[in-house]
Amino acid sequence: MPILSEQQLASILDEVVKDERVAGVLLAGSYAYGTPNDGSDVDLVCVAREGKDFSEFERMRFGVPVNVFCNSPELIRHKYMQTSIEEGHGDCVHFWAHGKIVHDPSGVVHALQEEAKRLWKEGSPSGKDCGFQRKPKTTLCTTRSAAP
């Protein structure tokens, strides 16, 4: 698979941001961390407008799979983040704590990211070593319309 250019990534982000179901977008994974390779997909973790949850897996853009996960803030907090912590795996919390905010006109993505950072710092209450406290590489993606 090719590595996306900044313009191609921006085009994908613009397409997702225009979706009326999407209230905010967080870029996660290697594109957020500035480390994409020829096997990277694009992971977009979105906050859904009320009642508009959806997921789209491996939507192809520019020859690269794009995964879009869009859930309400409540579902993200309680089902994904809290369950991730309780079960001792940190994937969802890691995405939110270390992802790059790319669209956040209402500030909800920023609030969720702050919650995830706190959870990531506190670690797993189960005592399991689930990757907490890992430090991702600095992100190179440019923030677009993020809340302060």
N, C-alpha and C positions, 0 to 999 in steps of 0.2 A: 504494500500500500504506500501511496505517496505521503509525505509530510505536508500538511497544509501550510500555505502562506498566511501571513497576517490578514491579507485581504479576503482570502477564502474563509478563514475562521470568522472574520467580521460579517461576511455574507450569511453564514450559518446562524450566527447569533442574531442578526437582524431578522431573519426568517422566524426564529423562535420567539423573539420579543414581540413581533407583530401578531402572534397567536392570541386571540382574545381570552383564552383560558389561562394565560400566564400573567402572574402578578410580579414575578421577580425571577432572576436567573443567577445561578452560581456555576461557574466552570470548574470542574473537578478533574483529577487525574493528571496525566503527563502534560497536557496542554496548559493546565493551570500552573503547573510547577516549572514550566519552561523546559521540559525534558522529553518532548515527543520523539518517537523513532518511527521507523517504517512499519511497525506493527501496532502503532497507537490508534485507538479509536477516540472519539470525542464524547465526553461524559458531561451532560448538562443536567443539573439538579435544579428543578424549578419549584417555585411556590405557586400553587394554583389559586385562582380566584375561587370563591366559595362554591362548592359543589362541582368543580371542574377537574377533578383528579384524572390523570391519564399517564400512560407509559408508552413509549415507542422505542423499540429496540432495533438497532442496526439499520436505521434509515440511511441510505447511502447518499453522500454528498461529496463531490469531487473525488470519488473513488475511495472514500474513507467512511466507515460506519459511524453513525451518530446515534447515541443513546440519550433519550430524553425521559427523565423521571419527573413527574409533576404531581405534587401532593399538597394538601392543605397544611398550613403551619401546625395545626393541632396534630395531624397524623405524623408529620415529620418529628415533632417533639416527643410525642408519647409512644407511637408505635416504633419508629425507626431509631431515634436517638436513645431513648430510655431502654428499649429492648436490646439495642446494641451493647449498651453498658452492662445491663443485667446479665446478659448471656456471655459476656466476656470477650466479645469481638468488637473491634473499634472501627470497622469500615465506614459506617454511616457518619459517625462522629468525626472521623478523620476527614472525610469529604467536606463536611460543613466547617470544621475548624480551620482547614488549610486550603480550601478552595478559593477561587478568585471571584469576587462579586462583579458581575458584568451588567446587571440591570436591576435597579432597586429604587424605583420612584417613591415608594411608600415607607421604606426603611425596614420592612419585614425581613428581608434577607440578612441585613446587617444584625438585626436582633437575634435571629436564629444562629448566625455565625458566632456571636458573642456567647450565647448559651453553649454552643458546641465547644468553643475554646475553653470555657470553664469546666465542662465535663471532661474534656481531653486532659486538662491539667490535673484534675482530681483523680483521674484513672478509674480503673474497674473496681467496683465494690466487691466483686466476686473473688478478687485476689488473683484472677487468671492473668497471665502475661499475654495480652492481646494486642501488642504493638503500641500501647500508649506511650507517650513521651517521645515518639519518633519525630525527627525534625526533617520536613521536606525541603527540597532545594528552593531557592528564591524563585518566585514566579516572574515571568517575563511578559505575561499578557497585560494589556492595558485595561484599566477599569473604565467602564462606561456608565455614566449616570448612577453611580453608587451613592448611597446616603452617607453623610459625614460620620 
